[in-house]
Amino acid sequence: MSPIDLPSPSPGATDFRTEYHVAIAGGGLVGLLLAILLRQARFPVTVFEEDVELKEIGAGIILPPPATRALRLAGVLQAVQTHGIAPKDWTSHSYHRDQTTPLARLGLDPAIQQAYGVPYLVIHRAHLRRILYDAALASGAQVILGRKVDVAATDWTNGVVYTVGSVLAAARDTGGSDGSEGANSSSSSGRWEEPEPEPEGKRNGKRERETFRADLLVAADGQASGTRALLVGHERVPRSTGRTVHRVLMEKARMYSLGMADLVEPSGIHVWFGPRSLAVGYLLGGDFNVALTVEDGIGVGKEGQRVEEKMVKEEEEGEGEGIVERGRKFEAGNKKKGEQEEEKRKQEEPHVGPRPSSTAELQQLYDSTWDPRIQTLVQHGRGFLKWELLDYTNDGLASWTRPRQPDETLDLVLTGDAAHAIGPFIGCGAALGFESASLLALLLSRTRDRRSIPQTLRRYEALRRPRTEKVRDVTAEMGRVWMLPDRKEQEERDRALRGGPGTMERTGGRGYPMALMDEGFQGWLFGYDPLEE
């Protein structure tokens, strides 16, 4: 039986869902999960993904209870558990080499399973995406790789979605009467196929252009969503958050040989709080995966600390400029005046996507003041990558939906990071996206007729927006608190963490040194179930 609770059509009426075609822009984790759930509700579904092959940059992804609950609803949790790891605990550390006792420890397995009925997992993104992709095909969804929705060309009146992309596509027929045009299908194995040549005039340079009929377009194309740009009415330029993430990997066997068995046995999530920096590590298959977040412009080690102490003193005395700006000037060698440096920073567009990193680069940041285990990982690790943390959300978006005009037949709604991207600090970004996809599918499945769809989409946004905004705010606050410089507020944070939850004021997550240890906030966050909305 399908996990989706389907209402029966009115007596004598046909089920509109079998003829209501949903097009999903984006075949990432959220788009694929949504496709599976919509197929359970009998909607014909086509997913368009720009990648010509499945791939994931980065390494691991954390799946707290809301995420695993959504995966259970989609019928793939068992497969995810087979490839994932259930960490025993979340351990918070001070970065300093002389402070070897953990600041705090939060039990995860089996405590989370017992409290919320589903596990807390970590898994490689590529494994998770493959599981969802295979399940989407098995559900009857059509998944077309190598194609991107050209939202600006959308025919809203006639419900026609235009796509552009390479000529290589993988797909599977939904088996429903979706009326799509130009959608090539593959065998049940999901093999690669060449699409048929397009009519004259449909070419877009070297990229083929195709049209598909749809009744609803769901934008699940990530934080850089081109669909969201259509709603805000202008091109979206990402804003740098002033933070860069470096990824480092080390084989599990090498962790043992270098004296770091305590980080992999038992398996757990380890977080080091440093001045303007953060390190997060956990075992992922045969590798220990580490993400090192650094605030740009200020060194992490002794020299950076010395410069920051000087800047803090000047700031407290009302002299000089702010810490971050002074840090940038220090890194530039103070060769230009502050105004020129700031203007240059504004003119430079942030770099989108991963770039190579190196041992040498990280050794300059993580020096002898840091936990020796982090230094060892930096010195002997592999797989070095880095990417800027970017913010696409400061664009004035008023609504996640596009109001449909009287003569139009196509609706539009955002979900996942396209609607509510957040920072990485408490490991809930994927969970929020899975929550939204689950609720959207459930609400659509319970909609009686196509005339009620706009009302359903408005209800979806009304239910989701307050929750996602609260999680976004708590996540941002945790990023600030966990990366405090070494001074009074940092000392108070560490003292509260060492004293345990009983010594910490409960503030619903905000201002709490470790939000996930706040029982009230944790229950609200981890206990979410879209079936109860």
CORZI-V254999 format. One record per residue. SS is DSSP state (H for helix, E for strand, C for the rest). PHI is phi in radians with two decimals (NA if undefined). NEAR is the number of other ideal C-beta (glycine too) atoms within 10 Angstrom. Layout:
ss:SS phi:PHI near:NEAR
ss:SS phi:PHI near:NEAR
This chain:
ss:C phi:NA near:6
ss:C phi:-1.18 near:13
ss:C phi:-1.13 near:14
ss:C phi:-1.33 near:20
ss:C phi:-1.46 near:11
ss:C phi:-1.67 near:14
ss:C phi:-1.28 near:10
ss:C phi:-1.44 near:8
ss:C phi:-1.11 near:14
ss:C phi:-1.09 near:10
ss:C phi:-0.92 near:5
ss:C phi:1.44 near:5
ss:C phi:-1.70 near:10
ss:C phi:-1.51 near:9
ss:C phi:-1.41 near:15
ss:H phi:-1.09 near:18
ss:H phi:-1.09 near:20
ss:H phi:-1.22 near:15
ss:H phi:-2.11 near:16
ss:C phi:-1.83 near:22
ss:C phi:-1.54 near:25
ss:E phi:-1.84 near:28
ss:E phi:-1.78 near:27
ss:E phi:-1.99 near:31
ss:E phi:-1.53 near:28
ss:C phi:2.04 near:28
ss:C phi:-1.86 near:27
ss:C phi:-1.44 near:24
ss:H phi:-1.09 near:26
ss:H phi:-1.22 near:30
ss:H phi:-1.09 near:29
ss:H phi:-1.23 near:32
ss:H phi:-1.07 near:30
ss:H phi:-1.05 near:32
ss:H phi:-1.05 near:33
ss:H phi:-1.07 near:26
ss:H phi:-1.18 near:30
ss:H phi:-1.19 near:28
ss:H phi:-1.17 near:26
ss:H phi:-1.03 near:21
ss:C phi:-1.59 near:23
ss:C phi:1.34 near:19
ss:C phi:-1.34 near:25
ss:C phi:-1.18 near:26
ss:E phi:-2.34 near:30
ss:E phi:-2.17 near:25
ss:E phi:-1.91 near:28
ss:E phi:-1.93 near:31
ss:E phi:-2.19 near:27
ss:C phi:-1.18 near:18
ss:C phi:-1.06 near:17
ss:C phi:-1.51 near:16
ss:C phi:-2.60 near:10
ss:C phi:-1.20 near:18
ss:C phi:-2.75 near:9
ss:C phi:-2.48 near:17
ss:C phi:-1.45 near:11
ss:C phi:1.90 near:15
ss:C phi:-2.51 near:21
ss:E phi:-1.67 near:28
ss:E phi:-2.46 near:24
ss:E phi:-1.61 near:21
ss:E phi:-2.11 near:28
ss:C phi:-1.29 near:25
ss:H phi:-0.87 near:24
ss:H phi:-1.05 near:25
ss:H phi:-1.25 near:31
ss:H phi:-1.21 near:27
ss:H phi:-1.15 near:26
ss:H phi:-1.17 near:31
ss:H phi:-1.16 near:30
ss:H phi:-1.14 near:18
ss:H phi:-1.05 near:24
ss:C phi:-1.45 near:28
ss:C phi:1.40 near:16
ss:C phi:-2.10 near:22
ss:H phi:-1.06 near:21
ss:H phi:-1.07 near:10
ss:H phi:-1.13 near:17
ss:H phi:-1.15 near:21
ss:H phi:-1.11 near:18
ss:H phi:-1.10 near:10
ss:H phi:-1.67 near:15
ss:C phi:-1.69 near:25
ss:E phi:-2.25 near:19
ss:C phi:-1.71 near:17
ss:C phi:-1.12 near:23
ss:C phi:-1.28 near:18
ss:E phi:-2.77 near:18
ss:E phi:-2.00 near:24
ss:E phi:-1.93 near:19
ss:E phi:-1.74 near:23
ss:E phi:-2.10 near:22
ss:E phi:-1.36 near:22
ss:C phi:-1.20 near:20
ss:E phi:-1.29 near:16
ss:C phi:-1.08 near:15
ss:C phi:-1.53 near:7
ss:C phi:-1.97 near:13
ss:C phi:-1.50 near:11
ss:C phi:-1.38 near:7
ss:C phi:-1.01 near:15
ss:C phi:-1.28 near:21
ss:E phi:-2.86 near:21
ss:E phi:-2.45 near:17
ss:E phi:-1.98 near:18
ss:E phi:-1.24 near:15
ss:C phi:-2.00 near:22
ss:C phi:-2.13 near:18
ss:C phi:-1.69 near:12
ss:H phi:-1.01 near:13
ss:H phi:-1.18 near:23
ss:H phi:-1.02 near:15
ss:H phi:-1.17 near:9
ss:H phi:-1.40 near:16
ss:H phi:-2.12 near:20
ss:C phi:1.44 near:13
ss:C phi:-2.45 near:22
ss:C phi:-1.44 near:24
ss:C phi:-1.87 near:29
ss:E phi:-2.24 near:25
ss:E phi:-2.19 near:23
ss:E phi:-2.67 near:24
ss:E phi:-1.23 near:20
ss:H phi:-0.99 near:18
ss:H phi:-1.11 near:16
ss:H phi:-1.14 near:19
ss:H phi:-1.12 near:26
ss:H phi:-1.14 near:20
ss:H phi:-1.14 near:16
ss:H phi:-1.06 near:23
ss:H phi:-1.18 near:27
ss:H phi:-1.09 near:23
ss:H phi:-1.08 near:16
ss:H phi:-1.20 near:20
ss:H phi:-1.11 near:29
ss:H phi:-1.10 near:22
ss:H phi:-1.11 near:15
ss:H phi:-1.32 near:19
ss:C phi:1.78 near:18
ss:C phi:-1.24 near:29
ss:E phi:-1.65 near:30
ss:E phi:-2.06 near:26
ss:E phi:-1.98 near:25
ss:E phi:-1.58 near:22
ss:C phi:1.38 near:23
ss:E phi:-2.37 near:31
ss:E phi:-2.14 near:19
ss:E phi:-1.25 near:26
ss:C phi:-1.61 near:20
ss:H phi:-1.10 near:22
ss:H phi:-1.09 near:10
ss:H phi:-1.63 near:14
ss:C phi:-1.04 near:22
ss:E phi:-1.68 near:14
ss:C phi:-1.24 near:17
ss:C phi:-1.20 near:11
ss:C phi:-1.74 near:12
ss:C phi:1.19 near:20
ss:E phi:-1.99 near:17
ss:E phi:-1.81 near:25
ss:E phi:-1.71 near:19
ss:E phi:-2.25 near:27
ss:E phi:-2.24 near:20
ss:E phi:2.95 near:24
ss:C phi:-1.29 near:16
ss:C phi:-1.48 near:16
ss:E phi:-1.70 near:15
ss:E phi:-2.53 near:25
ss:E phi:-2.00 near:24
ss:C phi:-2.68 near:25
ss:E phi:-2.53 near:21
ss:C phi:-1.16 near:18
ss:C phi:-1.26 near:22
ss:C phi:1.43 near:12
ss:C phi:-1.82 near:19
ss:C phi:-1.54 near:10
ss:C phi:-1.57 near:24
ss:C phi:1.19 near:14
ss:C phi:-1.25 near:23
ss:C phi:-1.89 near:11
ss:C phi:1.28 near:19
ss:C phi:-1.51 near:22
ss:C phi:-1.39 near:15
ss:C phi:-1.98 near:17
ss:E phi:-2.05 near:18
ss:C phi:-1.23 near:9
ss:C phi:-1.10 near:10
ss:C phi:-1.38 near:8
ss:C phi:1.23 near:18
ss:C phi:-1.31 near:10
ss:E phi:-1.30 near:13
ss:E phi:-2.51 near:15
ss:E phi:-1.49 near:9
ss:C phi:-1.25 near:19
ss:C phi:-1.17 near:11
ss:C phi:-0.99 near:10
ss:C phi:-1.55 near:15
ss:C phi:-1.04 near:11
ss:C phi:-1.01 near:6
ss:C phi:1.65 near:6
ss:C phi:-1.70 near:14
ss:E phi:-1.44 near:13
ss:E phi:-2.24 near:14
ss:C phi:1.13 near:7
ss:C phi:-1.61 near:7
ss:E phi:-1.83 near:15
ss:E phi:-1.24 near:22
ss:E phi:-2.06 near:19
ss:E phi:-2.35 near:24
ss:E phi:-2.09 near:21
ss:E phi:-2.43 near:24
ss:E phi:-1.55 near:20
ss:C phi:-2.61 near:27
ss:C phi:-1.85 near:20
ss:E phi:-2.45 near:24
ss:E phi:-1.90 near:25
ss:E phi:-1.87 near:31
ss:E phi:-1.55 near:29
ss:C phi:-2.15 near:32
ss:C phi:-1.72 near:28
ss:C phi:1.43 near:20
ss:C phi:-1.16 near:19
ss:C phi:-1.57 near:16
ss:C phi:-0.86 near:24
ss:H phi:-1.27 near:20
ss:H phi:-1.17 near:22
ss:H phi:-1.08 near:24
ss:H phi:-1.02 near:19
ss:H phi:-1.11 near:16
ss:H phi:-1.21 near:23
ss:H phi:-1.44 near:12
ss:C phi:1.47 near:9
ss:C phi:-2.76 near:9
ss:C phi:-1.11 near:8
ss:C phi:-1.70 near:19
ss:C phi:-1.86 near:12
ss:C phi:-1.13 near:19
ss:E phi:-1.86 near:14
ss:E phi:-1.18 near:16
ss:E phi:-1.48 near:17
ss:E phi:1.41 near:19
ss:E phi:-2.27 near:20
ss:E phi:-2.19 near:20
ss:E phi:-1.87 near:19
ss:E phi:-1.92 near:22
ss:E phi:-1.88 near:20
ss:E phi:-2.34 near:27
ss:E phi:-2.12 near:19
ss:E phi:-2.56 near:23
ss:E phi:-1.07 near:14
ss:H phi:-1.01 near:18
ss:H phi:-1.08 near:10
ss:H phi:-1.24 near:17
ss:H phi:-1.04 near:23
ss:H phi:-1.15 near:13
ss:H phi:-1.17 near:10
ss:C phi:-1.72 near:14
ss:C phi:1.37 near:11
ss:C phi:-2.10 near:20
ss:H phi:-1.05 near:11
ss:H phi:-1.16 near:12
ss:H phi:-1.54 near:21
ss:C phi:-2.13 near:19
ss:C phi:-2.42 near:13
ss:C phi:-1.28 near:10
ss:C phi:-1.13 near:19
ss:C phi:-2.76 near:23
ss:E phi:-1.74 near:21
ss:E phi:-2.07 near:24
ss:E phi:-2.22 near:21
ss:E phi:-1.88 near:24
ss:E phi:-1.58 near:23
ss:E phi:-2.22 near:30
ss:C phi:-1.18 near:23
ss:C phi:1.01 near:25
ss:E phi:-2.77 near:25
ss:E phi:-2.70 near:23
ss:E phi:-2.21 near:26
ss:E phi:-2.22 near:21
ss:E phi:-2.40 near:27
ss:E phi:-2.81 near:24
ss:E phi:-1.30 near:22
ss:E phi:-2.43 near:21
ss:C phi:1.13 near:16
ss:C phi:-1.62 near:9
ss:E phi:-2.16 near:22
ss:E phi:-1.60 near:23
ss:E phi:-1.78 near:21
ss:E phi:-2.17 near:26
ss:E phi:-1.97 near:19
ss:E phi:-1.90 near:25
ss:E phi:-1.74 near:22
ss:E phi:-2.20 near:25
ss:E phi:-1.37 near:23
ss:C phi:-1.12 near:17
ss:C phi:1.66 near:20
ss:C phi:-2.28 near:25
ss:C phi:-1.08 near:22
ss:C phi:-1.58 near:24
ss:C phi:-1.49 near:18
ss:H phi:-1.04 near:11
ss:H phi:-1.14 near:14
ss:H phi:-1.10 near:25
ss:H phi:-1.15 near:19
ss:H phi:-1.10 near:11
ss:H phi:-1.10 near:19
ss:H phi:-1.13 near:23
ss:H phi:-1.05 near:14
ss:H phi:-1.15 near:13
ss:H phi:-1.18 near:23
ss:H phi:-1.08 near:16
ss:H phi:-1.06 near:11
ss:H phi:-1.13 near:15
ss:H phi:-1.13 near:15
ss:H phi:-1.15 near:9
ss:C phi:-1.55 near:8
ss:C phi:1.41 near:6
ss:C phi:-1.92 near:9
ss:C phi:1.25 near:15
ss:C phi:-1.83 near:15
ss:C phi:-1.17 near:11
ss:H phi:-1.09 near:19
ss:H phi:-1.12 near:15
ss:H phi:-1.11 near:16
ss:H phi:-1.13 near:22
ss:H phi:-1.11 near:22
ss:H phi:-1.09 near:21
ss:H phi:-1.14 near:20
ss:H phi:-1.11 near:18
ss:H phi:-1.12 near:15
ss:C phi:-1.43 near:14
ss:C phi:1.34 near:7
ss:C phi:0.95 near:12
ss:C phi:-1.41 near:8
ss:C phi:-2.21 near:13
ss:C phi:-1.22 near:10
ss:H phi:-1.00 near:14
ss:H phi:-1.14 near:8
ss:H phi:-1.16 near:11
ss:H phi:-1.14 near:17
ss:H phi:-1.15 near:15
ss:H phi:-1.12 near:12
ss:H phi:-1.10 near:12
ss:H phi:-1.08 near:15
ss:H phi:-1.16 near:8
ss:H phi:-1.35 near:7
ss:C phi:-1.34 near:9
ss:C phi:-1.39 near:10
ss:C phi:-1.12 near:16
ss:C phi:-1.42 near:14
ss:C phi:-1.74 near:10
ss:C phi:1.74 near:10
ss:C phi:-1.34 near:14
ss:E phi:-2.36 near:11
ss:E phi:-1.15 near:8
ss:C phi:-2.10 near:20
ss:C phi:-2.75 near:12
ss:H phi:-1.02 near:15
ss:H phi:-1.04 near:9
ss:H phi:-1.10 near:13
ss:H phi:-1.32 near:23
ss:H phi:-1.15 near:13
ss:H phi:-1.22 near:15
ss:H phi:-1.61 near:21
ss:C phi:-1.86 near:25
ss:C phi:-1.65 near:17
ss:C phi:-1.21 near:9
ss:C phi:-1.32 near:18
ss:E phi:-1.51 near:21
ss:C phi:-0.80 near:21
ss:H phi:-0.97 near:12
ss:H phi:-1.18 near:22
ss:H phi:-1.17 near:23
ss:H phi:-1.05 near:17
ss:H phi:-1.14 near:16
ss:H phi:-1.06 near:26
ss:H phi:-1.16 near:27
ss:H phi:-1.30 near:13
ss:H phi:-1.99 near:16
ss:C phi:-1.33 near:21
ss:E phi:-2.55 near:11
ss:E phi:1.12 near:13
ss:E phi:-1.26 near:18
ss:E phi:-2.43 near:18
ss:E phi:-2.57 near:19
ss:E phi:-2.69 near:18
ss:E phi:-1.32 near:19
ss:E phi:-1.42 near:19
ss:E phi:-1.94 near:19
ss:E phi:-2.08 near:17
ss:C phi:-1.79 near:19
ss:C phi:-1.55 near:18
ss:C phi:-1.46 near:10
ss:C phi:-2.18 near:17
ss:C phi:1.29 near:9
ss:C phi:-1.10 near:18
ss:C phi:-1.59 near:7
ss:C phi:-2.60 near:14
ss:C phi:-1.47 near:24
ss:E phi:-2.16 near:17
ss:E phi:-1.86 near:22
ss:C phi:-1.04 near:11
ss:C phi:-1.47 near:15
ss:C phi:-1.40 near:9
ss:C phi:-0.98 near:4
ss:C phi:-1.64 near:8
ss:C phi:-1.79 near:14
ss:C phi:-2.11 near:17
ss:C phi:-1.92 near:21
ss:E phi:-1.79 near:22
ss:E phi:-2.39 near:23
ss:E phi:-2.56 near:28
ss:E phi:-1.72 near:28
ss:C phi:-2.61 near:32
ss:C phi:1.12 near:30
ss:H phi:-1.08 near:27
ss:H phi:-1.07 near:30
ss:H phi:-1.72 near:29
ss:H phi:-2.58 near:24
ss:C phi:-1.10 near:21
ss:C phi:-2.33 near:22
ss:C phi:-1.26 near:21
ss:C phi:-1.60 near:19
ss:C phi:-1.19 near:22
ss:C phi:-1.81 near:24
ss:C phi:1.19 near:22
ss:C phi:-2.13 near:26
ss:H phi:-1.09 near:23
ss:H phi:-1.13 near:25
ss:H phi:-1.05 near:24
ss:H phi:-1.08 near:27
ss:H phi:-1.12 near:30
ss:H phi:-1.17 near:28
ss:H phi:-1.03 near:28
ss:H phi:-1.11 near:32
ss:H phi:-1.08 near:29
ss:H phi:-1.13 near:29
ss:H phi:-1.14 near:23
ss:H phi:-1.05 near:30
ss:H phi:-1.11 near:30
ss:H phi:-1.12 near:20
ss:H phi:-1.13 near:18
ss:H phi:-1.12 near:25
ss:H phi:-1.14 near:20
ss:C phi:-1.67 near:14
ss:C phi:-1.38 near:19
ss:C phi:-1.32 near:13
ss:C phi:-2.66 near:13
ss:H phi:-1.20 near:15
ss:H phi:-1.16 near:9
ss:H phi:-1.57 near:14
ss:H phi:-1.04 near:19
ss:H phi:-0.99 near:15
ss:H phi:-1.15 near:11
ss:H phi:-1.08 near:18
ss:H phi:-1.16 near:26
ss:H phi:-1.15 near:15
ss:H phi:-1.15 near:15
ss:H phi:-0.97 near:24
ss:H phi:-1.16 near:19
ss:H phi:-1.09 near:10
ss:H phi:-1.36 near:16
ss:H phi:-1.53 near:21
ss:H phi:-1.10 near:15
ss:H phi:-1.07 near:10
ss:H phi:-1.17 near:17
ss:H phi:-1.12 near:20
ss:H phi:-1.20 near:12
ss:H phi:-1.15 near:16
ss:H phi:-1.11 near:26
ss:H phi:-1.04 near:18
ss:H phi:-1.17 near:13
ss:H phi:-1.13 near:26
ss:H phi:-1.06 near:21
ss:H phi:-1.09 near:15
ss:H phi:-1.16 near:19
ss:H phi:-1.12 near:22
ss:H phi:-1.03 near:20
ss:H phi:-1.22 near:13
ss:H phi:-1.17 near:19
ss:H phi:-1.32 near:22
ss:C phi:-2.01 near:20
ss:C phi:-1.15 near:19
ss:C phi:-1.22 near:20
ss:C phi:-1.27 near:19
ss:C phi:-2.78 near:13
ss:H phi:-0.98 near:9
ss:H phi:-1.11 near:12
ss:H phi:-1.13 near:18
ss:H phi:-1.12 near:11
ss:H phi:-1.15 near:12
ss:H phi:-1.04 near:21
ss:H phi:-1.15 near:20
ss:H phi:-1.14 near:13
ss:H phi:-1.17 near:18
ss:H phi:-1.15 near:21
ss:H phi:-1.16 near:16
ss:H phi:-1.30 near:13
ss:C phi:1.60 near:11
ss:H phi:-0.97 near:16
ss:H phi:-1.13 near:5
ss:H phi:-1.65 near:11
ss:C phi:-1.84 near:19
ss:C phi:-1.22 near:9
ss:C phi:-1.46 near:12
ss:C phi:-2.24 near:14
ss:C phi:1.14 near:13
ss:C phi:1.78 near:23
ss:C phi:-1.27 near:15
ss:C phi:1.38 near:15
ss:C phi:-1.51 near:23
ss:C phi:-1.02 near:26
ss:C phi:-2.46 near:25
ss:H phi:-1.00 near:23
ss:H phi:-1.23 near:21
ss:H phi:-1.60 near:18
ss:C phi:-1.41 near:22
ss:H phi:-1.01 near:11
ss:H phi:-1.14 near:12
ss:H phi:-1.18 near:21
ss:H phi:-1.05 near:20
ss:H phi:-1.09 near:12
ss:H phi:-1.13 near:15
ss:H phi:-1.31 near:23
ss:H phi:-1.43 near:21
ss:C phi:-1.50 near:14
ss:C phi:-1.09 near:22
ss:C phi:-2.41 near:17
ss:H phi:-1.07 near:22
ss:H phi:-1.15 near:12
ss:H phi:-1.66 near:6
ss:C phi:-1.33 near:14
